[in-house]
Amino acid sequence: MSFPLYGADQDGGTDPVTGLPGAARLAADLAARMPADRQESNGRRQGEDFLLLLEIYPQARDAERGLTAIQRAGAYLQSLFGSSTPLYSLGLGVFALLWSRVSPEESRHMADMLLRRLRREEFGRAHAGLTSLRGGAKLTAARLVTEAWQALAVARRRGPFGLCVAGAERIFPPLAPGDRARLGRLWRGRERFALLLIRQDQVALSNHFSKRVRAALIPDSEVLFLSQRESMVYLDGADEAAARRWLEEFRHRMEQSSGSTFSTGIALYPCLSYRKSQIPLNCRKALRHAELLGPDSLAVFNGISLNISGDAYYNEGDIRRAVAEYRQGLALDPANVNLLNSLGVALVQLNQTKPALAAFEKALQIDPASFMALCNLGFAHLSSARDDRAIACFEQALTVNGCSFDLLLQLGKLYCRRRRYPEAVALLRRCVDDHGVEERRNADLAAAHRLLGRALLGLEQPRPAMEAVQKALSLNPRDTEALSLLGELYLINGEGDDIALSLCHQAVEMDGKRGESWRRLGWVQWRQGKAVEAEASLRQGLRLSRRDPLAASWLGRIYEEQGRHRQARQMYARAQRWQG
């Protein structure tokens, strides 16, 4: 399968839908970057360059709405990255980003955080395929994009917000067939054994380490020499204490000859419901655990090992495999807060909110002051429209860490929704003005300024509100919520009825799924004497936001003016009920 560098920019210009550079420009930039990427600075690489293909589903009823959804996605990405990251639109909701001089771990983390942001911005589905530009002299722009496209195809199978890294080596490579067969003969019929995976901490430049291992072994030891750097030891009938004793004696003999240090992972059988054939993989996961502790370390396969292996699968975008690892880890260590948090986050990515809530709640039963569990539980409640519970979680989290921008923004949004405007203004001003708060991107600041404008309007301060919303639109010109709010403020401030109506129309044309935008359009139409149009807009707003007291109240006013008193009373009653 291949993915050609197609797009709407046949003349090499921009994509007409998003206004972003298109496929031809991406091909030219990739061709220019790859030779430079193969060069080294002072003999050492300063990170790598990565290409990310991002697929964002429009989820629209018709082509026109699909195009506006793609425009919204492009505008959000542009405001998120600004000029710091080259961004391209390849058509059909597929975008490309180029990240320069970052490590593979950083690139995976950046891709994961981008997918999480898209989820919170209510994009229904998004998938990402990531590949490195470091591919040798034969790598071409077309081949590179094909690799990223193939990774994107895998990401689609990994859930609604899946990620895949192209060409990634297997995280925990299996044993060679011959080594598996030998171990099978050793453990056949045995009820208990231990495996030890010994790995030289430094890169093996010769066979010196394997020679030291051979010399330190006692006679008749069952050992598989996997490479010049790795050896696996089989101990028949051994439990953890026996395996530790064997390793201590072996380490003492190894120290009698000078050489590199080594780390060891130990895995035991029986263990949970693992088959014997799975114990070598557990042994490798234990070794990964040991290596994270530093050189010359030891780890016995346990819940932490499975948390680490689950994180490795999660970082590769294999969320379902990560969930399986976390669950096995909790079977070994049910009170591990990190495992519970990790499981909950992965389940949220798979849209399995109910079991995610249970995981976060159990983590808080164990550690009520866990900042991550409080935040994660709050976001899970928020995704399930449990605003009151989300507010309680976020407020408690704020007492633990008051410098989290995301937390301040989300709590400010909820305060606005609950009309707690003084508290919202206090938090949102911190978002935009407090330099002690975590680093923010333009899209984050745009949302904060827009919400600040909404809260100031709620406090009947329309002039400062207008300034805040204009600042939001300068950071993200296609923020439809800010457009409709600015239209409302233009009318309130007497800045121009036609402009107010035009801005509100633009908002619903760009994104017709927001009931609040339809409600503002209806209010502006009503204030301008367009009662028929206002009624239709307010009804649409109520169809999208079924418990909007302002839309119901204004619709009641229209009915009252038209002499439709029974319908007016019904709408007033709804508004009063929803207001409370």
C-alpha positions in Angstrom: 0.0 0.0 0.0 1.3 3.5 -0.8 0.1 7.0 -0.1 0.9 9.5 -2.8 1.6 13.1 -2.0 -1.7 14.3 -3.4 -3.7 17.3 -2.4 -5.6 20.3 -3.7 -2.5 22.3 -4.2 -1.7 21.1 -7.7 0.2 24.2 -8.4 2.3 23.8 -5.3 0.4 26.5 -3.3 -2.0 26.1 -0.4 -4.9 23.9 0.4 -8.0 26.0 -0.5 -10.1 24.4 2.4 -7.7 25.2 5.3 -5.4 27.8 3.8 -2.5 25.6 5.0 0.5 24.6 2.8 -0.4 21.5 0.9 1.1 18.2 -0.3 3.6 19.6 -2.8 5.0 21.9 -0.2 5.4 19.0 2.2 7.2 16.9 -0.4 9.6 19.8 -1.0 10.2 20.4 2.7 10.8 16.7 3.3 13.3 16.5 0.4 15.2 19.5 1.9 15.2 18.1 5.4 16.3 14.5 4.8 19.9 15.2 3.7 20.4 17.5 6.6 19.0 15.0 9.0 21.7 12.5 8.0 24.4 14.9 9.0 25.9 14.9 12.5 27.0 17.8 14.6 30.4 17.3 16.3 30.0 13.6 15.7 26.7 13.4 17.7 23.1 13.7 16.6 21.1 16.4 18.2 17.7 14.5 18.1 15.8 13.4 15.1 13.2 14.9 12.7 9.7 13.2 12.7 6.7 13.3 10.3 3.3 12.9 11.9 0.2 12.2 9.7 -2.9 13.1 11.6 -6.4 12.0 10.5 -9.3 14.0 12.0 -12.8 12.8 11.1 -15.2 15.5 10.0 -18.3 13.7 11.3 -20.6 15.8 9.2 -24.0 15.1 7.5 -23.1 16.6 4.2 -20.0 17.8 2.2 -20.4 21.5 3.1 -20.4 20.7 6.8 -17.6 18.3 6.3 -15.5 21.1 4.8 -16.3 23.5 7.7 -15.3 20.8 10.2 -12.0 20.3 8.4 -11.5 24.1 8.4 -12.1 24.1 12.2 -9.5 21.3 12.7 -6.9 23.1 10.6 -7.5 26.3 12.5 -7.2 24.6 15.8 -3.9 22.9 14.9 -2.6 26.2 13.5 -3.4 28.0 16.7 -2.0 25.1 18.8 1.4 25.1 17.1 1.7 28.6 15.6 4.8 29.1 13.5 6.9 26.8 15.7 5.9 23.6 13.8 5.4 23.2 10.1 1.8 22.2 9.4 0.3 20.9 6.1 -3.1 19.9 4.9 -3.2 16.9 2.6 -7.0 17.0 2.0 -9.9 14.9 3.3 -9.1 15.8 7.0 -5.5 14.5 6.8 -2.8 16.8 8.2 1.0 16.5 8.4 3.3 18.0 11.0 7.1 18.1 11.1 8.8 17.9 14.4 12.5 18.8 14.5 15.3 17.6 16.7 13.4 15.6 19.3 14.0 12.2 20.7 11.8 9.2 19.8 10.3 9.3 23.3 9.6 13.0 23.0 7.9 12.5 19.7 5.6 9.8 21.0 4.7 11.8 24.0 3.9 14.9 21.8 1.7 12.7 19.6 -0.1 11.3 22.5 -0.7 14.7 24.1 -2.0 16.0 20.7 -4.6 13.2 20.5 -5.7 14.0 24.1 -6.1 17.7 23.3 -8.2 16.8 20.3 -10.4 14.6 22.4 -11.0 17.3 24.9 -11.8 19.8 22.1 -14.7 17.4 21.2 -13.2 16.1 18.0 -15.0 12.7 17.7 -12.1 10.6 16.4 -8.4 11.2 15.4 -5.6 8.9 14.5 -1.9 9.5 14.2 0.9 7.8 12.3 4.5 8.7 13.3 7.7 8.0 11.5 11.3 9.2 11.7 13.2 11.0 8.8 16.3 9.0 9.8 16.1 6.3 7.3 19.3 6.1 5.3 20.2 7.2 1.8 17.4 5.3 0.1 14.7 7.2 1.9 12.6 9.4 -0.3 9.7 11.8 0.5 7.2 9.5 -1.1 8.5 6.4 0.8 8.5 8.4 4.1 4.8 9.4 3.6 3.9 5.9 2.7 5.5 4.6 6.0 3.5 7.2 7.9 0.3 6.3 6.0 0.8 2.6 6.8 1.3 3.5 10.5 -1.9 5.6 10.3 -3.8 2.5 9.0 -2.6 0.5 12.0 -3.6 3.4 14.3 -7.2 3.2 13.1 -7.4 -0.3 14.5 -6.2 0.8 17.9 -9.2 2.7 19.0 -10.9 6.1 18.4 -7.7 8.0 19.2 -5.1 5.5 18.1 -1.4 6.1 17.5 1.2 4.0 15.7 4.9 4.5 15.2 6.2 3.3 11.8 9.0 0.8 11.8 9.1 0.5 15.5 10.9 -2.6 16.7 9.0 -5.1 18.8 9.1 -3.7 22.3 9.8 -7.1 23.9 11.3 -9.3 21.2 10.6 -13.0 21.6 13.3 -15.7 21.9 14.6 -17.4 18.8 12.8 -20.7 17.9 15.8 -22.8 19.0 16.0 -21.1 22.4 12.3 -21.6 22.9 12.6 -25.2 22.1 15.5 -25.8 24.5 13.6 -24.1 27.4 10.5 -26.1 26.5 12.6 -29.3 27.1 13.9 -28.0 30.4 10.6 -27.0 32.0 8.5 -29.9 30.5 6.6 -31.5 33.5 8.1 -29.1 36.0 5.9 -27.3 38.5 8.3 -24.5 39.5 11.2 -22.7 38.0 12.9 -19.3 37.7 14.3 -17.5 34.7 17.0 -14.9 35.0 17.8 -12.5 32.1 21.2 -11.0 32.5 22.1 -8.1 30.3 25.4 -6.0 30.1 24.5 -2.4 31.0 26.9 -1.0 28.4 26.9 -1.6 24.6 28.8 -4.8 23.8 31.8 -4.0 21.6 33.3 -7.6 21.9 32.5 -11.0 23.4 34.3 -10.1 26.7 31.1 -10.1 28.7 29.9 -13.4 27.5 33.3 -14.9 28.3 33.0 -13.6 31.9 29.6 -15.1 32.2 30.8 -18.5 31.1 33.7 -18.3 33.5 31.4 -17.4 36.5 28.9 -20.1 35.9 28.9 -23.2 38.1 29.1 -26.6 36.2 26.0 -28.0 34.7 24.2 -24.6 34.7 21.4 -24.3 32.2 22.1 -21.1 30.3 21.1 -19.7 26.9 23.6 -17.2 25.4 21.2 -14.9 23.5 23.9 -12.5 22.3 27.3 -11.1 23.4 25.3 -8.9 25.7 22.5 -11.1 27.0 22.2 -14.5 28.7 19.2 -16.3 30.2 19.6 -18.7 33.1 17.1 -21.5 33.9 16.9 -22.5 37.6 14.8 -25.7 38.1 12.5 -25.7 41.2 13.7 -22.2 42.3 11.5 -19.6 44.0 12.3 -15.9 44.4 14.6 -16.5 47.4 16.6 -19.2 45.6 16.9 -17.1 42.5 18.2 -14.1 44.5 20.8 -16.4 46.3 21.9 -17.8 42.9 22.3 -14.3 41.5 24.2 -13.0 44.6 26.7 -15.8 44.3 27.0 -15.3 40.5 27.6 -11.6 40.9 30.4 -12.3 43.4 32.1 -14.6 41.0 31.6 -12.0 38.2 33.3 -9.3 40.3 36.5 -11.4 40.5 37.1 -10.4 36.8 37.0 -6.8 35.8 34.5 -5.6 33.3 31.1 -4.1 32.6 28.2 -4.0 35.1 25.0 -5.9 34.3 21.3 -5.7 35.3 19.0 -8.7 35.8 15.3 -9.4 35.4 13.8 -12.4 37.3 10.5 -14.1 36.4 9.0 -17.0 38.2 6.7 -19.9 37.4 3.9 -20.3 38.5 2.7 -16.7 38.2 -1.0 -15.8 38.0 -2.4 -17.6 34.9 0.7 -17.1 32.7 1.7 -20.1 30.7 5.3 -21.4 30.8 5.9 -20.1 27.3 5.1 -16.6 28.6 7.6 -16.5 31.4 10.6 -15.5 29.1 8.6 -12.5 28.0 7.9 -11.7 31.7 11.6 -12.0 32.3 12.3 -9.4 29.6 9.7 -7.1 31.2 11.4 -7.5 34.5 14.7 -6.5 32.9 13.2 -3.4 31.4 12.0 -2.6 35.0 15.6 -3.2 36.3 17.2 -1.0 33.7 15.0 1.9 34.6 16.5 1.7 38.2 19.9 2.4 36.8 23.0 0.3 36.1 23.8 -2.9 38.1 20.1 -3.3 39.1 17.8 -6.2 39.8 14.0 -6.4 39.4 11.7 -9.4 40.0 8.6 -9.4 37.7 5.8 -7.7 39.5 3.0 -5.1 39.2 5.5 -2.3 38.6 7.1 -4.3 35.8 3.6 -4.6 34.2 3.0 -0.9 34.7 6.2 -0.2 32.8 5.4 -2.6 30.0 1.9 -1.2 29.8 3.3 2.3 29.4 5.6 1.0 26.7 2.6 -0.4 24.7 0.6 2.8 25.4 3.4 5.0 24.1 3.4 2.9 20.9 -0.3 3.5 20.6 -1.4 -0.1 21.3 -3.9 0.9 24.0 -5.7 -2.4 24.2 -2.5 -4.2 24.9 -1.6 -1.6 27.5 -5.0 -2.2 29.2 -4.3 -5.9 29.4 -0.9 -5.2 31.0 -2.3 -2.8 33.6 -5.0 -5.3 34.5 -2.5 -8.1 35.0 -0.4 -5.7 37.1 -3.3 -5.0 39.3 -3.9 -8.8 39.7 -0.4 -8.8 41.3 -0.6 -5.5 43.1 -4.2 -4.4 43.6 -3.3 -1.3 45.7 -0.9 0.2 43.1 -2.2 3.8 42.5 0.0 4.3 39.4 -1.4 1.2 37.8 -5.0 2.2 38.6 -4.3 5.7 37.1 -2.7 4.2 34.0 -5.6 1.7 33.5 -8.2 4.5 33.8 -6.4 6.8 31.3 -6.1 3.9 28.8 -9.8 3.0 29.3 -10.9 6.6 28.7 -8.9 6.5 25.4 -11.0 3.5 24.4 -14.3 5.3 25.4 -14.8 2.9 28.3 -15.8 5.5 30.8 -17.5 3.4 33.4 -14.6 1.1 34.2 -12.2 4.1 34.0 -14.2 5.9 36.7 -14.0 2.8 38.9 -10.2 2.7 38.5 -9.8 6.4 39.4 -12.1 6.1 42.4 -10.2 3.1 43.7 -6.9 5.0 43.3 -8.4 7.8 45.5 -9.6 5.4 48.1 -6.0 4.3 48.5 -4.4 7.9 48.1 -7.0 10.6 48.5 -4.4 13.3 47.7 -3.3 11.8 44.4 -3.2 14.8 42.0 -3.3 12.6 38.9 -6.2 10.5 40.1 -8.2 13.6 41.1 -7.6 15.2 37.7 -8.2 12.0 35.7 -11.4 11.3 37.7 -12.6 14.9 37.0 -12.0 14.6 33.3 -13.8 11.2 33.2 -16.8 12.8 34.9 -16.6 15.7 32.5 -16.7 13.4 29.5 -19.8 11.8 31.0 -21.6 15.2 31.6 -21.3 14.9 35.4 -20.3 18.5 35.9 -20.8 18.7 39.7 -18.6 15.7 40.3 -16.0 17.0 38.0 -16.0 20.4 39.8 -15.5 18.7 43.1 -12.5 16.6 41.8 -10.9 19.6 40.2 -11.3 21.8 43.2 -9.6 19.2 45.4 -6.9 18.8 42.8 -6.3 22.5 42.8 -5.4 22.4 46.5 -2.7 19.9 45.6 -1.2 21.7 42.6 -2.4 25.2 41.8 -0.1 25.8 38.8 -1.6 23.3 36.3 -2.9 25.3 33.3 -5.2 22.6 32.1 -6.8 22.2 35.5 -7.3 26.0 35.9 -8.8 26.2 32.4 -11.2 23.3 32.8 -12.4 24.4 36.2 -12.8 28.0 34.9 -15.0 26.5 32.1 -17.1 24.6 34.5 -17.5 27.7 36.7 -18.8 29.6 33.7 -21.2 26.8 32.9 -22.5 27.0 36.5 -22.6 30.8 36.3 -20.0 31.1 39.1 -18.5 34.0 37.3 -16.3 35.7 40.0 -14.6 32.4 40.7 -14.2 31.8 36.9 -12.6 35.2 36.3 -10.1 34.6 39.1 -9.0 31.3 37.7 -9.0 32.4 34.0 -7.0 35.6 34.8 -4.3 33.3 36.3 -4.4 31.3 33.1 -3.6 34.3 30.9 -1.5 36.4 33.2 0.3 34.3 35.8 3.8 33.4 34.7 4.0 30.7 37.4 1.4 28.6 35.6 2.7 25.9 33.2 3.7 26.7 29.6 0.7 27.4 27.4 0.1 27.2 23.6 -1.9 29.7 21.5 -4.9 27.4 21.3 -4.9 27.1 25.1 -4.6 30.8 25.6 -7.4 31.4 23.0 -9.7 29.2 25.0 -8.8 31.0 28.3 -9.4 34.4 26.8 -12.7 33.3 25.3 -13.9 31.9 28.6 -12.7 35.0 30.4 -14.8 37.1 28.1 -17.8 34.9 28.8 -17.3 35.2 32.5 -16.9 39.0 32.3 -20.1 39.3 30.3 -21.8 37.3 33.1 -20.6 39.9 35.5 -22.1 42.6 33.2 -18.7 44.0 32.1 -19.2 43.9 28.3 -16.3 46.2 27.4 -13.5 44.1 29.1 -15.4 41.0 27.9 -15.1 42.2 24.3 -11.4 42.8 24.7 -10.9 39.3 26.0 -12.8 37.7 23.2 -11.0 39.8 20.5 -7.7 38.5 22.0 -9.0 35.0 21.8 -9.8 35.5 18.1 -6.4 37.0 17.4 -4.9 33.7 18.7 -7.4 31.4 16.9 -9.4 33.2 14.2 -11.7 30.2 13.6 -12.8 29.8 17.2 -16.6 29.6 16.5 -17.6 30.0 20.1 -15.6 33.2 20.3 -17.1 34.4 17.0 -20.7 34.0 18.3 -19.8 35.6 21.6 -18.2 38.6 19.9 -21.3 39.0 17.8 -23.4 39.2 21.0 -21.0 41.7 22.5 -21.0 43.9 19.4 -24.8 44.2 19.8 -24.6 44.8 23.6 -21.9 47.5 23.2 -23.6 49.1 20.2 -20.7 48.5 17.9 -22.9 47.5 14.9 -26.0 45.4 14.4 -24.9 44.1 11.0 -21.5 43.1 12.2 -23.1 41.3 15.2 -25.5 39.3 12.9 -22.7 38.5 10.5 -20.4 37.2 13.2 -23.1 35.0 14.7 -24.0 33.7 11.2 -20.4 32.8 10.5 -20.2 30.9 13.8 -23.1 28.5 12.9 -22.0 28.2 9.3 -18.5 27.1 10.5 -19.8 24.8 13.2 -23.5 24.1 13.4 -23.3 21.6 16.2 -23.1 24.1 19.1 -26.4 25.0 20.6 -24.9 28.1 22.3 -24.0 29.6 18.9 -27.5 29.1 17.6 -28.9 30.6 20.8 -26.7 33.8 20.4 -27.8 34.0 16.7 -31.4 33.8 17.8 -30.9 36.5 20.4 -29.3 38.9 18.0 -32.1 38.2 15.4 -34.7 38.8 18.0 -33.1 42.1 19.2 -33.1 43.2 15.5 -36.8 42.4 15.1 -36.4 39.2 13.1 -38.8 37.2 15.2 -39.4 34.3 12.7 -35.7 33.8 12.1 -35.0 34.1 15.9 -37.6 31.5 16.7 -36.0 29.0 14.3 -32.5 29.7 15.6 -33.5 29.3 19.3 -35.4 26.1 18.6 -32.3 24.7 16.9 -30.2 25.8 19.9 -32.6 23.9 22.2 -32.4 20.8 20.0 -28.6 20.8 20.4 -28.5 22.0 24.1 -31.7 20.6 25.5 -31.4 22.3 28.9 -30.4 25.9 28.0 -32.4 28.2 30.2 -31.4 31.4 28.2 -32.7 29.9 24.9 -35.9 28.8 26.6 -36.4 32.2 28.3 -35.8 34.2 25.1 -38.1 31.8 23.1 -40.8 32.5 25.8 -40.4 36.2 25.2 -41.0 35.7 21.5 -44.1 33.6 22.1 -45.4 36.2 24.5 -44.9 39.0 22.0 -46.8 36.9 19.4 -49.7 36.3 21.8 -48.9 32.6 22.2 -49.3 32.7 25.9 -49.6 29.0 26.7 -46.4 28.2 24.9 -44.7 31.2 26.5 -45.6 29.9 30.0 -44.3 26.5 29.1 -41.0 28.0 28.0 -40.7 30.2 31.1 -41.4 27.2 33.3 -38.6 25.2 31.5 -36.2 28.1 31.9 -36.9 28.4 35.6 -36.6 24.6 36.1 -33.3 24.5 34.2 -32.0 27.6 35.9 -32.3 25.9 39.2 
